[in-house]
Amino acid sequence: MTQKIKKIGVLTSGGDSPGMNAAIRSVVRTCAYHNIECIGIYRGYQGMIEGDFEEMGPRSVNNIINKGGTILKSARSAEFRTPEGRKKAYDNLVKANIDALVVIGGDGTFTGGLLFNSEYNFPVMGIPGTIDNDIYGTSHTLGYDTALNTVVEVIDKIRDTASSHNRLFFVEVMGRDAGHIALNAGIGAGAEEILIPEADLGLDRLLDSLKKSKASGKSSSIVVIAEGDKIGKNVFELKDYVEANLPEYDVRVSVLGHMQRGGAPSCFDRVLASRLGVKAVESLLDGVSNFMVGLSNDKVNLTPLAQAIKGKSEIDKELLRVSDIITT
């Protein structure tokens, strides 16, 4: 291994996701394994601007692999979007003798890292952390699997109420630009319909589907909807529309919101975070920069940061077909 790097900084930025702590732990302990220093940067790029740094060792990441959120905190930084802000951040890194960065987050985090590298030629590696699973170049982002399990568990509970009261529930899940959570959780929870941005079901088809469900003898139904679905302006207007056209339905809305981000990470997310953290650090030590570490066919791979940012994660067409078959 070419070991020109002596000290690596690690930060989390953007929305938190389960598995970020496991990734921090992996980065810190991989640094220790290779006898280099690791510095935790609090509050993302804003902490970099303010010099909010702390030396981290194997003992400082004890008992965090099972915790949701991020011990390094996260914040959005308007100042980092300015050349002056990035100059402050660079000066602080130089002052602290930090040679490279591992940034954990989504496309906004990667955009900041890529811009910073282009201005200062500063080595950066990205680890994808977002429950939406909307990053190109990896089949799974940190937190996605945990969020799926959370959503399925909640929908199972909602179905108990729906069945008891003969109700139709619209369950809105996160996914502003991608329907991965809605599609997978909808199939896993046995939803009657799944609405995602990538497949425009249309109001007429939705009404027809609900009519068929009622005619077949179903006394309750669950419709899982991604927050970015375009079938209506929002889930509450969709509820009103269905009630106006299908008065026989007693319709309720449940917006799961930020509960999807919390909780202990699943075993899958803990293992994934551990694998990606090791690969990120060892890639930097090998002289590799400006890449995101991800997962493809259960193998850890590298995707250029620019491609990860600009590329679009594709919805699984086979899952869409499965959904069409088993939700009838």
Rosetta silent file (secondary structure, phi, psi, omega in degrees, C-alpha in Angstrom):
SEQUENCE: MTQKIKKIGVLTSGGDSPGMNAAIRSVVRTCAYHNIECIGIYRGYQGMIEGDFEEMGPRSVNNIINKGGTILKSARSAEFRTPEGRKKAYDNLVKANIDALVVIGGDGTFTGGLLFNSEYNFPVMGIPGTIDNDIYGTSHTLGYDTALNTVVEVIDKIRDTASSHNRLFFVEVMGRDAGHIALNAGIGAGAEEILIPEADLGLDRLLDSLKKSKASGKSSSIVVIAEGDKIGKNVFELKDYVEANLPEYDVRVSVLGHMQRGGAPSCFDRVLASRLGVKAVESLLDGVSNFMVGLSNDKVNLTPLAQAIKGKSEIDKELLRVSDIITT
SCORE:     score description
SCORE:     0.000 S_00000001
   1 L     0.000  131.670  175.039    0.000    0.000    0.000 S_00000001
   2 L   -78.185  113.529 -173.356    1.263    3.465   -0.885 S_00000001
   3 L  -110.371   74.498  175.320    1.009    5.304    2.416 S_00000001
   4 L   -88.001  -22.726 -178.115    1.427    8.989    1.659 S_00000001
   5 L   -88.417  130.755 -178.021   -1.607    9.881    3.734 S_00000001
   6 L  -110.862  -20.460 -176.295   -1.033   10.169    7.476 S_00000001
   7 E  -148.528  128.696 -177.885   -4.321   11.618    8.708 S_00000001
   8 E  -117.986  135.635  173.680   -7.883   11.223    7.427 S_00000001
   9 E   -98.761  144.942  178.624  -10.910   13.306    8.354 S_00000001
  10 E  -129.532  137.498  179.443  -14.412   11.810    8.404 S_00000001
  11 E  -142.804  158.969  172.147  -17.742   13.661    8.370 S_00000001
  12 E  -118.911  141.430 -174.665  -21.458   13.043    7.926 S_00000001
  13 L  -145.093  157.820 -179.277  -23.595   15.510    6.029 S_00000001
  14 L    77.294 -157.195  179.567  -27.177   15.954    4.838 S_00000001
  15 L   -67.938  139.832  178.165  -29.995   13.825    6.207 S_00000001
  16 L   -73.195  160.007  175.925  -28.978   11.214    8.749 S_00000001
  17 L  -151.736  146.145  177.562  -29.508    7.526    8.052 S_00000001
  18 L   -59.271  133.086 -177.188  -29.111    4.326   10.077 S_00000001
  19 L   110.016  -15.528  177.780  -25.654    2.894    9.458 S_00000001
  20 H   -62.070  -41.908  179.156  -23.775    6.198    9.481 S_00000001
  21 H   -64.339  -39.177  177.765  -22.351    5.436   12.919 S_00000001
  22 H   -63.047  -35.518  178.114  -21.293    1.987   11.753 S_00000001
  23 H   -69.929  -41.802  176.088  -19.504    3.640    8.810 S_00000001
  24 H   -57.845  -47.076  179.766  -17.763    6.137   11.099 S_00000001
  25 H   -57.525  -44.400 -179.200  -16.645    3.236   13.285 S_00000001
  26 H   -64.643  -42.439  178.503  -15.299    1.366   10.278 S_00000001
  27 H   -61.940  -47.213 -178.455  -13.362    4.394    9.002 S_00000001
  28 H   -61.477  -46.062 -175.474  -11.837    5.067   12.420 S_00000001
  29 H   -75.491  -28.216  174.094  -10.818    1.470   13.030 S_00000001
  30 H   -68.643  -39.002  175.074   -9.460    0.986    9.518 S_00000001
  31 H   -60.102  -45.966  179.994   -7.278    4.049   10.053 S_00000001
  32 H   -61.756  -39.510 -179.849   -6.046    2.565   13.341 S_00000001
  33 H   -60.650  -36.754 -178.588   -5.360   -0.765   11.631 S_00000001
  34 L   -95.840   12.708  175.082   -3.114    0.993    9.101 S_00000001
  35 L    59.721   40.723  171.707   -1.457    3.146   11.785 S_00000001
  36 L  -122.523  159.640 -177.582   -2.770    6.468   10.560 S_00000001
  37 E   -83.106  153.795  176.016   -4.697    9.104   12.496 S_00000001
  38 E  -130.375  134.075 -179.505   -8.395    9.772   12.122 S_00000001
  39 E  -118.400  124.202  174.674  -10.132   13.051   12.873 S_00000001
  40 E   -82.527  131.804  179.773  -13.872   13.320   13.373 S_00000001
  41 E  -109.510  115.625 -176.038  -15.380   16.476   11.869 S_00000001
  42 L   -80.951  145.039  173.416  -18.581   17.536   13.610 S_00000001
  43 L    61.156   38.217  171.535  -21.630   18.962   11.794 S_00000001
  44 H    59.559 -139.957 -176.764  -20.446   18.190    8.287 S_00000001
  45 H   -68.013  -26.680  177.276  -19.018   20.950    6.121 S_00000001
  46 H   -66.080  -40.167  176.539  -20.082   23.602    8.614 S_00000001
  47 H   -65.914  -30.773  176.995  -17.866   21.966   11.227 S_00000001
  48 H   -66.693  -39.545  178.731  -15.042   21.923    8.703 S_00000001
  49 H   -66.615  -36.198 -176.547  -15.412   25.683    8.282 S_00000001
  50 H   -91.864   -2.269 -179.989  -15.429   26.211   12.048 S_00000001
  51 L    69.117   33.798 -178.246  -12.612   23.770   12.794 S_00000001
  52 L   -86.314   77.344 -172.981  -14.854   21.573   14.946 S_00000001
  53 E  -113.655  152.761  174.238  -12.481   18.599   14.942 S_00000001
  54 E  -148.107  131.447  177.433  -11.784   15.774   17.376 S_00000001
  55 E   -66.986  136.580 -178.106   -9.186   13.022   17.230 S_00000001
  56 E  -125.688  140.264  177.051  -10.815    9.599   17.157 S_00000001
  57 L  -131.091  178.482 -176.650   -9.434    6.185   17.994 S_00000001
  58 H   -53.011  -37.123 -177.800  -10.805    2.642   18.271 S_00000001
  59 H   -75.666  -22.980 -178.527  -12.151    3.238   21.792 S_00000001
  60 H   -76.686   -8.906  177.273  -13.963    6.437   20.827 S_00000001
  61 H  -115.706   22.276  174.228  -16.260    4.452   18.537 S_00000001
  62 L   -61.887  141.272  170.008  -17.133    1.742   21.042 S_00000001
  63 L    56.952   34.773  175.029  -20.795    0.693   21.111 S_00000001
  64 L  -114.650   -9.241 -176.898  -21.971    2.873   18.222 S_00000001
  65 L   -62.261  -25.915 -176.674  -22.439    0.220   15.525 S_00000001
  66 L   -95.755    3.097 -174.831  -25.957   -0.418   16.842 S_00000001
  67 L  -102.437  139.549  174.406  -27.040    3.216   17.090 S_00000001
  68 L   -78.000  179.758 -179.299  -29.031    5.193   14.541 S_00000001
  69 L    70.618 -154.815  179.805  -28.261    8.788   13.608 S_00000001
  70 L  -146.930  126.111  179.906  -24.679   10.043   13.646 S_00000001
  71 L   -67.685  -20.325  178.573  -22.417   10.804   16.588 S_00000001
  72 L   -86.233   -0.494 -179.275  -20.651   13.385   14.422 S_00000001
  73 L    62.890  168.301  179.606  -23.952   15.229   13.915 S_00000001
  74 L  -142.646  148.547  178.813  -25.057   16.631   10.583 S_00000001
  75 L  -156.630  151.905  173.354  -25.847   20.096    9.309 S_00000001
  76 L   -93.116  140.063 -173.259  -26.445   21.855    6.036 S_00000001
  77 L  -124.034  106.205  174.908  -23.956   24.614    5.341 S_00000001
  78 L   -68.578  -32.293 -177.745  -24.858   27.603    3.178 S_00000001
  79 H   -66.706  -33.167 -179.036  -21.406   29.046    3.853 S_00000001
  80 H   -68.222  -18.240  177.839  -19.666   26.033    2.304 S_00000001
  81 H   -76.314   -6.423  179.168  -21.406   26.869   -0.967 S_00000001
  82 L  -102.403  149.329  176.601  -19.293   30.029   -1.174 S_00000001
  83 H   -58.101  -35.566 -179.692  -15.611   30.156   -2.217 S_00000001
  84 H   -65.665  -40.403  179.147  -14.849   32.001    1.031 S_00000001
  85 H   -65.580  -42.319 -179.963  -16.423   29.248    3.103 S_00000001
  86 H   -68.319  -31.957  176.514  -14.520   26.512    1.304 S_00000001
  87 H   -65.472  -41.877  176.254  -11.271   28.462    1.758 S_00000001
  88 H   -59.694  -44.558 -179.466  -11.872   28.562    5.529 S_00000001
  89 H   -61.164  -45.299 -179.829  -12.526   24.825    5.493 S_00000001
  90 H   -62.204  -44.974  179.978   -9.335   24.136    3.538 S_00000001
  91 H   -59.795  -39.149  179.308   -7.229   26.302    5.853 S_00000001
  92 H   -67.224  -38.845  177.901   -8.581   24.423    8.871 S_00000001
  93 H   -64.936  -42.855  178.676   -7.768   21.050    7.323 S_00000001
  94 H   -63.135  -43.659  179.601   -4.234   22.173    6.504 S_00000001
  95 H   -60.774  -35.212 -179.240   -3.798   23.566   10.015 S_00000001
  96 L   -89.084    4.173  179.325   -4.909   20.227   11.477 S_00000001
  97 L    60.299   32.346  175.986   -2.594   18.297    9.089 S_00000001
  98 L   -84.231  129.807 -172.556   -5.523   16.387    7.616 S_00000001
  99 L  -100.546  -19.504 -175.099   -4.528   14.837    4.291 S_00000001
 100 E  -159.659  163.515 -177.575   -7.790   13.370    2.978 S_00000001
 101 E  -127.007  141.932  164.419  -11.535   13.194    3.611 S_00000001
 102 E  -113.664  118.611 -177.873  -14.175   10.493    3.841 S_00000001
 103 E  -111.443  129.507 -176.700  -17.610   12.088    3.426 S_00000001
 104 E  -112.927  118.767 -178.092  -20.736   10.118    4.316 S_00000001
 105 E   169.889 -154.854 -178.149  -24.034   11.329    2.859 S_00000001
 106 L  -108.491 -155.119 -173.667  -26.022   11.756   -0.340 S_00000001
 107 H   -66.274  -31.640  175.824  -25.623   13.620   -3.618 S_00000001
 108 H   -64.471  -40.627  176.867  -25.445   17.039   -1.920 S_00000001
 109 H   -62.772  -44.327 -179.415  -22.586   15.786    0.252 S_00000001
 110 H   -67.863  -36.003  177.559  -20.815   14.356   -2.781 S_00000001
 111 H   -61.264  -43.368  177.628  -21.317   17.577   -4.753 S_00000001
 112 H   -63.172  -42.249  179.946  -19.601   19.513   -1.971 S_00000001
 113 H   -65.881  -40.172 -179.566  -16.742   17.034   -1.832 S_00000001
 114 H   -66.270  -42.382  178.665  -16.246   17.068   -5.595 S_00000001
 115 H   -64.219  -42.203  179.745  -16.204   20.871   -5.732 S_00000001
 116 H   -61.872  -40.940  178.811  -13.775   21.023   -2.825 S_00000001
 117 H   -65.466  -40.349 -177.794  -11.457   18.584   -4.590 S_00000001
 118 H   -65.820  -30.782 -178.934  -11.590   20.523   -7.844 S_00000001
 119 H   -83.434  -34.679 -171.978  -10.557   23.737   -6.084 S_00000001
 120 H  -124.164    5.141 -179.495   -7.877   22.383   -3.763 S_00000001
 121 L    51.856   41.357 -176.628   -6.940   18.981   -5.208 S_00000001
 122 L   -97.079  124.944 -176.835   -7.850   17.535   -1.818 S_00000001
 123 L   -60.366  130.093 -178.406   -8.386   13.734   -1.762 S_00000001
 124 E  -137.305  136.479  170.687  -12.037   12.811   -1.119 S_00000001
 125 E  -127.232  140.666 -177.832  -13.882    9.505   -0.941 S_00000001
 126 E  -109.446  142.844  171.757  -17.660    9.205   -0.559 S_00000001
 127 E  -118.970  123.865 -175.340  -19.803    6.679    1.297 S_00000001
 128 E   -74.937  117.140  178.059  -23.506    6.736    0.307 S_00000001
 129 E  -129.072   98.916  177.441  -25.747    7.346    3.310 S_00000001
 130 L  -164.436  136.374 -176.932  -29.425    8.027    2.554 S_00000001
 131 L   -72.699  -17.731 -175.817  -32.555    5.986    3.187 S_00000001
 132 L   -72.058  -16.998 -178.865  -34.007    6.848   -0.253 S_00000001
 133 L    58.435   35.412 -173.181  -31.497    4.589   -2.063 S_00000001
 134 L  -106.025   28.547  178.711  -31.377    7.184   -4.846 S_00000001
 135 L  -104.841  129.031  178.988  -27.619    7.254   -5.481 S_00000001
 136 L   -70.658  140.620  174.301  -26.279    5.939   -8.775 S_00000001
 137 L   103.888   -0.097  177.453  -23.527    3.328   -8.573 S_00000001
 138 L  -146.910  140.328  178.634  -24.697    1.239   -5.636 S_00000001
 139 L   -74.841  -25.859 -179.016  -27.535   -1.221   -5.184 S_00000001
 140 L  -138.970  132.614  170.150  -27.906   -0.204   -1.532 S_00000001
 141 L   -99.282  158.358  179.589  -27.201    3.018    0.345 S_00000001
 142 E   -63.015  129.946  177.847  -26.674    3.047    4.109 S_00000001
 143 L   100.204  -18.963 -176.850  -29.995    3.147    5.927 S_00000001
 144 H   -64.263  -48.249 -178.569  -32.148    1.900    3.068 S_00000001
 145 H   -63.128  -41.229  178.527  -32.555   -1.633    4.365 S_00000001
 146 H   -62.766  -44.378  179.531  -33.323   -0.396    7.876 S_00000001
 147 H   -60.876  -40.645  177.872  -35.906    2.059    6.556 S_00000001
 148 H   -58.844  -46.798 -179.345  -37.591   -0.724    4.585 S_00000001
 149 H   -63.404  -38.161  177.521  -37.900   -2.868    7.697 S_00000001
 150 H   -63.311  -46.374 -178.091  -39.295    0.076    9.665 S_00000001
 151 H   -63.403  -45.510 -179.719  -41.897    0.859    6.998 S_00000001
 152 H   -61.211  -41.992  179.459  -43.022   -2.763    6.665 S_00000001
 153 H   -61.802  -42.367 -179.785  -43.396   -3.071   10.433 S_00000001
 154 H   -67.741  -42.645  179.977  -45.497    0.099   10.593 S_00000001
 155 H   -63.109  -38.475  175.906  -47.704   -0.926    7.660 S_00000001
 156 H   -56.451  -40.416  179.690  -48.327   -4.283    9.334 S_00000001
 157 H   -70.721  -41.003  178.586  -49.652   -2.394   12.350 S_00000001
 158 H   -62.116  -36.819 -179.165  -51.740   -0.043   10.218 S_00000001
 159 H   -62.367  -33.852  176.440  -53.335   -3.021    8.479 S_00000001
 160 H   -57.671  -44.380  178.839  -54.639   -4.259   11.835 S_00000001
 161 H   -69.886  -42.589 -179.996  -56.563   -0.995   12.202 S_00000001
 162 H   -58.438  -43.893 -179.257  -57.626   -0.932    8.550 S_00000001
 163 H   -68.209  -36.394 -177.945  -59.078   -4.444    8.824 S_00000001
 164 H   -69.062  -29.010 -174.154  -60.841   -3.689   12.104 S_00000001
 165 H  -117.506   10.312 -179.410  -62.624   -0.629   10.730 S_00000001
 166 L    53.010   53.856 -175.426  -63.032   -1.501    7.023 S_00000001
 167 E  -115.252  157.241  169.267  -60.842    1.408    5.994 S_00000001
 168 E  -102.808  125.306  178.785  -58.639    2.415    3.093 S_00000001
 169 E  -111.736  128.556  164.792  -55.277    3.762    4.225 S_00000001
 170 E   -93.648  119.118  179.790  -52.916    5.868    2.151 S_00000001
 171 E  -110.036  110.792 -179.428  -49.469    5.382    3.701 S_00000001
 172 E   -91.191  128.677  178.328  -46.943    7.969    2.514 S_00000001
 173 E  -117.491  165.708 -179.642  -43.286    6.993    2.734 S_00000001
 174 L   -69.004  154.926 -177.203  -40.117    8.916    1.946 S_00000001
 175 L   141.615   70.672 -176.230  -38.872    9.041   -1.611 S_00000001
 176 L   -65.618  -40.250 -176.850  -38.970   12.521   -3.119 S_00000001
 177 L  -119.109   -6.098 -176.390  -37.336   11.476   -6.381 S_00000001
 178 L  -141.818  144.965 -175.831  -37.260    7.686   -6.158 S_00000001
 179 L  -103.547   22.630 -175.957  -39.796    5.022   -5.297 S_00000001
 180 H   -59.596  -45.731 -179.093  -37.471    2.317   -3.956 S_00000001
 181 H   -63.878  -48.276 -177.730  -38.882    2.392   -0.418 S_00000001
 182 H   -61.051  -44.933 -176.255  -42.506    2.459   -1.572 S_00000001
 183 H   -65.937  -50.477 -176.662  -42.069   -0.338   -4.117 S_00000001
 184 H   -70.055  -44.291  179.970  -40.139   -2.748   -1.914 S_00000001
 185 H   -68.579  -35.907  178.330  -42.037   -2.041    1.298 S_00000001
 186 H   -62.065  -43.447  176.708  -45.343   -2.148   -0.568 S_00000001
 187 H   -65.664  -45.797 -177.684  -44.581   -5.609   -1.906 S_00000001
 188 H   -63.850  -30.168 -178.616  -43.220   -6.755    1.443 S_00000001
 189 L   -96.853    0.674  177.607  -46.287   -5.521    3.327 S_00000001
 190 L    70.940   36.609 -179.739  -48.791   -6.835    0.793 S_00000001
 191 L   -65.405  150.434  179.128  -50.170   -3.447   -0.243 S_00000001
 192 L   -77.996  -29.423  174.397  -53.103   -3.361   -2.650 S_00000001
 193 E  -146.177  152.541  179.844  -51.534   -0.546   -4.687 S_00000001
 194 E  -132.697  124.313 -178.030  -48.116    1.125   -4.846 S_00000001
 195 E  -114.135  120.714 -177.706  -47.639    4.646   -6.208 S_00000001
 196 E  -133.797  157.409 -178.369  -44.139    5.765   -7.194 S_00000001
 197 L   -62.262  -30.282 -174.035  -42.666    8.639   -9.257 S_00000001
 198 L   -76.642  -15.990 -177.985  -41.192    6.257  -11.852 S_00000001
 199 E  -135.450  108.001 -176.831  -44.541    4.721  -12.842 S_00000001
 200 L   -80.278  101.377 -179.026  -47.538    6.998  -13.341 S_00000001
 201 L   -67.971  -40.467 -179.209  -50.511    4.876  -12.318 S_00000001
 202 L    87.218  145.542 -176.156  -53.043    7.598  -13.044 S_00000001
 203 H   -65.271  -39.538 -177.709  -56.164    8.490  -11.114 S_00000001
 204 H   -63.853  -43.207 -179.556  -58.526    6.456  -13.291 S_00000001
 205 H   -67.240  -37.417  178.326  -56.520    3.263  -12.895 S_00000001
 206 H   -61.781  -45.793  179.059  -56.250    3.825   -9.152 S_00000001
 207 H   -62.319  -42.695  178.533  -60.025    4.205   -8.866 S_00000001
 208 H   -60.537  -42.521 -179.575  -60.580    1.105  -11.019 S_00000001
 209 H   -63.020  -43.490 -179.784  -58.189   -0.882   -8.858 S_00000001
 210 H   -67.260  -36.197  176.637  -59.920    0.195   -5.652 S_00000001
 211 H   -63.186  -43.134  178.960  -63.333   -0.629   -7.143 S_00000001
 212 H   -63.885  -39.978  178.702  -62.104   -4.112   -8.061 S_00000001
 213 H   -61.014  -43.032  179.937  -60.726   -4.608   -4.573 S_00000001
 214 H   -65.377  -43.304 -177.728  -64.081   -3.665   -3.082 S_00000001
 215 H   -66.851  -28.420 -178.511  -65.986   -5.882   -5.527 S_00000001
 216 L   -78.452   -5.130  177.334  -63.740   -8.843   -4.753 S_00000001
 217 L   104.447    1.141  178.313  -64.808   -8.692   -1.134 S_00000001
 218 L   -69.354  129.227 -178.942  -61.873   -6.858    0.399 S_00000001
 219 L   -93.607  -11.215  179.236  -63.067   -4.875    3.399 S_00000001
 220 L  -149.497  156.918  179.925  -59.857   -2.856    3.743 S_00000001
 221 E  -145.426  150.719  174.436  -56.980   -1.755    1.560 S_00000001
 222 E  -119.485  125.697  173.059  -53.489   -0.305    1.923 S_00000001
 223 E  -115.560  118.435  178.053  -52.046    2.002   -0.730 S_00000001
 224 E   -93.471  128.870 -176.001  -48.360    2.826   -0.292 S_00000001
 225 E  -130.064  127.665  174.489  -47.355    6.115   -1.908 S_00000001
 226 E   -73.002  142.707 -175.775  -43.904    7.645   -2.307 S_00000001
 227 L   -60.238  -22.887 -179.645  -43.857   11.323   -1.330 S_00000001
 228 L   -92.707    4.078 -179.828  -42.634   12.220   -4.823 S_00000001
 229 L   -63.353  142.277 -172.091  -45.435   10.441   -6.679 S_00000001
 230 L  -100.234   10.144 -175.779  -47.144   12.764   -9.173 S_00000001
 231 L   -66.222  -27.949  175.973  -50.641   11.267   -9.143 S_00000001
 232 L  -144.545  168.731  179.251  -51.904   14.125   -6.973 S_00000001
 233 L   -63.763  -37.573  173.482  -50.547   17.370   -5.551 S_00000001
 234 L  -159.360  170.889 -173.419  -50.250   15.643   -2.194 S_00000001
 235 H   -65.491  -28.063 -179.212  -51.569   12.608   -0.387 S_00000001
 236 H   -74.195  -36.724  174.076  -54.342   14.561    1.345 S_00000001
 237 H   -66.889  -35.292  176.910  -55.749   15.839   -1.963 S_00000001
 238 H   -63.937  -41.325  176.136  -55.588   12.280   -3.241 S_00000001
 239 H   -58.252  -48.423 -179.276  -57.613   11.164   -0.212 S_00000001
 240 H   -60.946  -39.609 -179.276  -60.257   13.817   -0.925 S_00000001
 241 H   -64.424  -44.482 -179.407  -60.453   12.765   -4.575 S_00000001
 242 H   -65.915  -41.984  179.192  -60.961    9.111   -3.721 S_00000001
 243 H   -62.392  -37.528 -179.351  -63.590    9.921   -1.106 S_00000001
 244 H   -69.620  -32.211 -176.247  -65.473   12.095   -3.615 S_00000001
 245 H   -98.897  -20.341  178.330  -65.460    9.375   -6.272 S_00000001
 246 L  -131.744   72.038 -174.494  -65.724    6.306   -4.054 S_00000001
 247 L   -62.410  -15.307  179.033  -67.913    7.365   -1.122 S_00000001
 248 L   -71.802  -13.239  179.647  -68.167    3.757    0.033 S_00000001
 249 L   -91.700  134.926  169.572  -64.555    4.001    1.248 S_00000001
 250 E   -96.490  105.715 -168.430  -63.639    5.357    4.677 S_00000001
 251 E  -101.763  136.621  175.363  -60.220    6.828    3.830 S_00000001
 252 E  -129.575  156.034  178.917  -57.392    7.641    6.214 S_00000001
 253 E  -121.882  135.918  172.876  -53.874    9.007    5.651 S_00000001
 254 E  -129.491  114.626  178.054  -50.720    8.078    7.545 S_00000001
 255 E   -99.041  112.568 -172.497  -47.541   10.025    6.743 S_00000001
 256 L   -73.626  -31.294  172.229  -44.636    8.085    8.220 S_00000001
 257 H    57.103 -141.486 -168.573  -42.170   10.958    7.949 S_00000001
 258 H   -75.701   -7.142  174.917  -38.927   10.981    9.871 S_00000001
 259 H   -60.920  -22.640  179.292  -39.594    7.840   11.878 S_00000001
 260 H   -69.009  -22.137 -177.847  -38.225    6.073    8.795 S_00000001
 261 L   -86.188  -20.566 -172.008  -34.799    7.578    9.411 S_00000001
 262 L   -92.347  179.960  175.105  -34.438    6.542   13.022 S_00000001
 263 L    96.201  163.629  179.363  -33.780    3.350   14.900 S_00000001
 264 L   -65.237  136.166  179.042  -31.002    0.819   15.187 S_00000001
 265 L   -65.574  148.831  176.282  -29.543   -0.165   11.813 S_00000001
 266 L   -67.994  165.896  176.783  -30.299   -3.623   10.484 S_00000001
 267 H   -58.153  -40.723 -179.714  -27.590   -6.273   10.331 S_00000001
 268 H   -58.117  -47.551 -178.481  -27.365   -5.680    6.576 S_00000001
 269 H   -66.413  -34.557  178.662  -26.695   -1.954    7.049 S_00000001
 270 H   -66.387  -43.197  179.516  -24.118   -2.604    9.770 S_00000001
 271 H   -68.838  -43.954  178.944  -22.197   -5.038    7.590 S_00000001
 272 H   -58.851  -46.562 -179.965  -22.496   -2.810    4.511 S_00000001
 273 H   -59.992  -39.671 -179.934  -21.221    0.214    6.465 S_00000001
 274 H   -65.222  -42.275  179.607  -18.272   -1.804    7.743 S_00000001
 275 H   -66.405  -43.732 -176.817  -17.340   -2.957    4.245 S_00000001
 276 H   -69.573  -35.584  178.444  -17.670    0.495    2.687 S_00000001
 277 H   -63.245  -44.285  178.154  -15.658    2.181    5.460 S_00000001
 278 H   -61.308  -46.247 -177.781  -12.730   -0.189    4.971 S_00000001
 279 H   -64.845  -37.685 -179.156  -12.808    0.279    1.194 S_00000001
 280 H   -62.958  -48.336 -178.482  -12.981    4.078    1.462 S_00000001
 281 H   -65.871  -46.764 -175.665   -9.911    4.350    3.685 S_00000001
 282 H   -69.118  -27.340  174.641   -7.842    1.772    1.809 S_00000001
 283 H   -66.623  -43.578  176.942   -8.703    3.418   -1.517 S_00000001
 284 H   -60.735  -41.899 -179.987   -7.365    6.726   -0.237 S_00000001
 285 H   -66.503  -24.872  176.817   -4.186    4.988    0.965 S_00000001
 286 L   -85.426    3.177  178.717   -3.839    3.510   -2.524 S_00000001
 287 L    87.198   11.815  179.389   -3.923    7.013   -4.005 S_00000001
 288 L   -90.490  136.921 -179.258   -7.518    6.809   -5.262 S_00000001
 289 L  -146.138  161.631  177.187   -9.673    9.919   -4.910 S_00000001
 290 L    67.192   34.970  177.249  -12.964   11.390   -6.126 S_00000001
 291 E  -126.586  158.150  170.022  -14.834    8.093   -5.993 S_00000001
 292 E  -108.116  136.726  173.793  -17.818    6.741   -4.110 S_00000001
 293 E   -88.780  137.535 -177.953  -17.662    3.270   -2.607 S_00000001
 294 E  -149.946 -170.477 -176.565  -20.801    1.235   -3.225 S_00000001
 295 E  -124.303  131.165  176.716  -22.234   -2.231   -3.653 S_00000001
 296 E  -142.980  120.940 -177.258  -22.879   -4.073   -6.913 S_00000001
 297 L    52.982   41.010  179.467  -23.775   -7.774   -7.066 S_00000001
 298 L    63.448   18.929  174.773  -22.655   -8.031   -3.430 S_00000001
 299 E  -116.748  138.052  177.060  -19.183   -6.758   -4.350 S_00000001
 300 E   -73.298  129.761 -176.602  -17.791   -3.440   -3.153 S_00000001
 301 E  -132.024  171.197  178.989  -17.107   -1.220   -6.154 S_00000001
 302 E  -117.630  134.415  175.753  -15.967    2.306   -6.969 S_00000001
 303 E  -125.880  130.771  176.976  -17.989    4.890   -8.921 S_00000001
 304 E   -53.354  137.384 -178.647  -16.594    8.331   -9.859 S_00000001
 305 H   -54.928  -41.116 -179.234  -18.225   10.970   -7.650 S_00000001
 306 H   -60.980  -38.002  179.659  -19.296   12.976  -10.687 S_00000001
 307 H   -72.164  -38.697  178.555  -21.087    9.929  -12.087 S_00000001
 308 H   -62.424  -35.605 -179.145  -22.706    9.123   -8.727 S_00000001
 309 H   -74.669  -46.377 -173.539  -24.067   12.673   -8.585 S_00000001
 310 H   -83.169  -28.026 -177.673  -25.270   12.960  -12.183 S_00000001
 311 L   -69.818  162.095 -179.514  -26.423    9.378  -12.686 S_00000001
 312 L  -119.160  127.478  177.079  -29.937    8.265  -11.841 S_00000001
 313 L   -69.395  135.556 -174.940  -30.683    5.186   -9.805 S_00000001
 314 L   -96.234  139.082  174.793  -33.042    2.932  -11.755 S_00000001
 315 L   -73.277  147.196 -178.283  -36.147    1.340  -10.315 S_00000001
 316 L   -74.926  108.988 -176.996  -36.180   -2.457  -10.602 S_00000001
 317 H   -63.935  -34.718  178.849  -38.434   -3.221  -13.598 S_00000001
 318 H   -65.312  -37.518  176.762  -38.846   -6.838  -12.514 S_00000001
 319 H   -65.887  -36.463  175.681  -40.136   -5.668   -9.136 S_00000001
 320 H   -60.326  -42.272  178.856  -42.640   -3.422  -10.919 S_00000001
 321 H   -65.262  -43.641  176.849  -43.877   -6.444  -12.815 S_00000001
 322 H   -57.824  -43.907 -179.465  -44.070   -8.490   -9.603 S_00000001
 323 H   -60.487  -44.231  179.549  -46.026   -5.663   -8.023 S_00000001
 324 H   -60.591  -36.742 -176.761  -48.538   -5.594  -10.906 S_00000001
 325 H   -74.495  -46.361 -168.801  -49.093   -9.326  -10.603 S_00000001
 326 H   -92.289   -7.015  175.863  -49.453   -9.748   -6.855 S_00000001
 327 L   -94.696    4.044  179.453  -51.408   -6.563   -6.040 S_00000001
 328 L   -75.092    0.000    0.000  -54.339   -7.601   -8.232 S_00000001
